[in-house]
Amino acid sequence: MSANGGTKAIVAALLANVGIAVTKFIAFLLSGSSSMLAEAVHSVADSGNQGLLLLGGKRAKRAATPEHPFGYGRERYIYAFIVSIVLFSIGGLFALYEAYHKWSDPHGITEWQWLPVAVLVVAIGMESFSFRTAIKESNHIRGKQSWVRFIRRAKAPELPVVLLEDFGALVGLVFALFGVGMTLATGNGRWDAAGTAMIGILLVVIAVVLAIETKSLLLGEGAEQQDLAAIERAITEGPEVERIIHMKTLYLGPEELMVAAKIGVPACESAHELAKGINAVEARIRTAVPIARVIYLEPDIYSVAAAEAGTGAAADTAVPQPQEPAGEAVGRPGV
């Protein structure tokens, strides 16, 4: 659901931004407003970002290869990180440069004075439609989470990226409308420069937030607490497993979770019986958490004494600690 919803939100944002970028460039050429130029470049950057997200989603679907045995699911995270770089450099830094240039050489809007305002009002309407689509698709998977937690914890990067971009676009349009409106009212072009600077700062902040959140996904995140609890119950609720010795989880992609665990099993008479039990546990895990597609379970015999000694938790397979040779202990002279 998240992948399909993300694609729908991306396409809606892409169509809106392409149309908005064209009208903003026309308004800039006719009026000379720096806020309009900053917003036009912002829309171009957003359009490119949506193209990157679509490309990342397509490339992530490639089948696993011997060189990449776990597939290409994380490629979606890489393209989302590139989006943050594009938004920071092309969107934010360009707007700040244009604000500095306009502040140094301020001039009012003397031609086509009504056009920037009209374009910004229409753009707000189009961006609102795109933002509404992103909100609607996000609500399908957000559940009862707050918006902040959803953006921070979502494993599929597309919806959080589009949400932040659309939110930034709407706020940026308000800043641009403020700068243009004050310039028209006072004739002072520095209001236009101030609006452009606010747009640049906003885009830099959003880009930094995106980079931080995507970096966490690239480094590798484990399962959410509720999924961890469900996996633990699935492993231990049957007679095949006495306890979990240790377990680790890792997202291989937004819709693929790896589970690796060493499990304490009761003594059994044959390898066939042991394998049958492990298969039953794997089936329960996949039923409880369907995205747990890669599962590695290592059976062992749990030992309380070995666990307390710190040499491992398995009775027969714990790695023994190296012993000091006789006569070489600290404070004892050699014989």
N, C-alpha and C positions, 0 to 999 in steps of 0.2 A: 504493500500500500504506500509506503513511504517513497519508493522509487517512482511509481506512477504519479503520485501526488506531486513529487518534486519536479518531474518533467512537465506536468501541466502548469505549475507555477512559473517555471523557467520560461516556457514558451509564451505565456501571457506577459511576463516582464519583458521579454525580448521584443515582442511586437510593439508594446507600448513605448519602449525606449528608442527604438528605431524611428518611429513616427515623431516622437518628441524631439529627438536630436536634430532632425531635419528642420523642423519649425523653429527651434532655438537658433540654429545657425543662420537661418533667413532673418530672424529678428535681430541678431547681432549685426549682420552685414548692413541692415537698413538703419539701425539705431545707434550702433557703436557702444552698447552697454557692456561693460566688463562682466557684470553679473550674468548676462545672457551668454557670453562666451564661456564662462566657467561652468554654467549649467549645461551648455551644449557639449563641452568636453566630458563633463560628468556623465551625460547620457550615452556618449560614445563609449566611454569606459565601461559603463554598466552593460551595454549591448555586447561588447567583447567578452565581458565576464560571463554573461549568460551563454554565449557561444562556447566558452571554455568548459562550463559546467556540463553542457550537453555532450561535448566531445569526451570529457572525463567519464561520464556515465556510459557512453558507447564503448570506450576502450576497456572499461572495467568488466565488461561482459565476456571478454575473451576467455577461452578455455585454458585451464592450467597446462603448463608445459614442464618438461624435466628441469629446465632452468628456473622456473617459477612454479614449484609444485603446489603452492597454496593459491594459485590464481592471481588475478589482477584487481581484486576488489578495492585495495587501498589506493588505486590510481584516482579514484574519486576524491580522496583526501588531498592528493598532490595538486590536482587542478583547482581545488578549493583554496589551497594555500597560494597558488599563483594568482588567483582572483584578488586576494588581499594585497599582494604586491602591486598589481595593476591599479587597484583602487587607491592605494597610497601614493604611487608615483604619478600616474597619469591624471587621476582625479584630484587628489588632495594637494600635492606639491605644485601642480600647474595652477590651480586656483589661487594658492598663496602667492605664487610668482606674479600672476595677473593682478592680484590685489595690490601688491607692492608697486607694480608699474603704474596702475591707475592712481594710486595715492600720490605718487611722485609727479604725475602729470594729470591732474583732475580736470575733467570737462563734463559739462552737463549733457543731457540728451536733448538735442535740438531738432531732430528729424524723426518722423514716424513715432511720436511720443506715446501714442496709444498702443502701438504694436507689442512692445515687451510685456505690458500688463495683460493684454489679451492672450498672448502666447502662454504666459505663466499660469493664468487662470485655467486655460484649457489643459495645460500639462498637469496641473494639480488634479483635475478630474480623471485624466488617463492614468496617472500614477496611483490614484485612489482605487481604481478598478484593479490594477495589478496587485496592490497591497491587499485588497479584499480577497483576491484569489489565493494569495499566499497564506493569509490567515485561515481561510476556509480549509485548505488542504492540510495545513499544520494541525488544525483542531482534530482531524481524524486520528492522529497518532499522539497528540500532546496529552490527552487525558486530563487529569486534574493538576498537572504540573503548572507552575507559574511560567510566564513567558521567559523570564530570566533563566530559570532552571532548564526549560526546554532548549533554549539556544545553547546553554552550556553543556548539556548532557546528551543532546541528540547525536546519534551515531551516523545518520545520513546527513551529509553536510549541505545538500542543496537547499532545503527549506530554510534553515537558519541563515544561509548566505542571502537568499532572495528576500527574506524578511528584513534583514538589516539593511540591504541595499534599498529596498522600497521605502523603508522608514527614513533612511538617510535622504533619499530623493525627495520625499514629501517635505521634510524639515528644510532641506536645501532650497526648495522652491519657495517656501515661506520666507527664508532669508533673502532670496533674490527679489521677491516681491517687495519686501521691506526696503532693500537698497534702491531698487528702481523707483518705488513710490516716493521715498524721501528725496531722491535726486530730482524727480519731476516737480515735487512741491517746493524745494529750496533752490534748485538750480546748481547745487553744489555736488560735483562728481565724486567727492570723497565718500558720500553715503553709498554710492554704487560700489566703491572700493571696499567699504566696510562690509557690505553684504557679501561680496566675493570672498573676503577673508574668513567670514563666518562659515561659508560653504567649505572652504579649504580645511579649516580646523575640524569641522564635523566629519569630513571624509577621512582625514588622517586618524581620528579617534576610532571610527568604525573599522578602518583597515587594520588598526592595531588589535582591536578586539577579535576580529576574524582570524588574524594571524595567530594569536595566543590560543584560541580554541582549536584551530585546525592543527597547530603544532602538537597539542595533546593527543589528537587522533592519530597523527603520523607516528608519534612515539609508541603508541599502542595502549589502548584502554581495555580494562577487563569488563566483565559483565556487570550490569546494574545489580543492586542489592536484592531486589525481588527475584531476579533471574538466578542469582547465586543460591538463594534460599530454595527455589524450585528445583535446581539441579541437585543440591544436597539431599532434599527429600526424595527425589527420584532414585538416587544412588542407594540410600540407606533404608528405604521402606520395604524392601524385599529381603528374603532370607539369604540371598547370595552374598551380601556384604555385611560385615560386622561393624565397620566404621570407616571413615575417610581418614587416611593418614595425612595426606596433604593434597591440595588441588590448586590449579591455576587456570585462568580463562583469558582469552585474548580475542579481540575482534580482528578477523582477517579482512573484513570489509563491512560495510554498513548492515548487510543482511547475512553475515556468516560468522559464527562464533566457534572458536576452538576451545575444547575442554580437555585438559590433561590432569589425571589424578592417579595417585597411588592409593589403593584400597586394601583394607584388611579383610581377608576372606576366611571362612572356616575351612578346616581341613577337608579335603575331598579325595575320593579314591582314584579318579582318573582325569586326564587332561580334557577329555570330552566333556565331562561334567563341569569342569572349570570354565571352558570356553562357552558352554551353553549358558552358564550363569552370567558371564560378562556380556554376552549378546542380549540377554534379557535386561540388564542394567542400561545398556546403550539405547535400547528401544524405549525404555521409560524416560530417559533423558530427552530424547528427541520428541517424545510426546509432550513433555512438560515445557520444553523450550525449543520450538521448531527450528530456530535459527542455529541451534547447536548442531552443526553439520559435520564437523571434524572432531572426533572423540578418540582419545587415547587413554585406556585404563590399564594400569599395571597392578596385577594382583600380588599380594604379599601377606605374610603372617605377622600381625601386630604384636609387639612385645613392650609391655610397660617398663620393664627394667632397662631395655635398650633405649627407649625414649627418654627416660629420666637420666641415663648416663650420657646422653648427648651424642651417641654414636649412630643414631638412626632410630627408626621406629620399628624396624623389622627384626624378627627374632633370628633368622638365619642369613639374611642378606645384608645386614647393616655392615658398613665398611668399618673394620676395626681400626682403632687409633694406633699410630706407631708407638712402640714401646721403647723406653730408654735402655740402651745397653747397660749391663751391670757395671757399676763403678764409675759411670759418667754422669750421675745425677748432680745437680747443683749443690755445691758445698761439701761434696764427698770426693776425696782424692782417689785417683785411679789406682787400681791394684797392680 
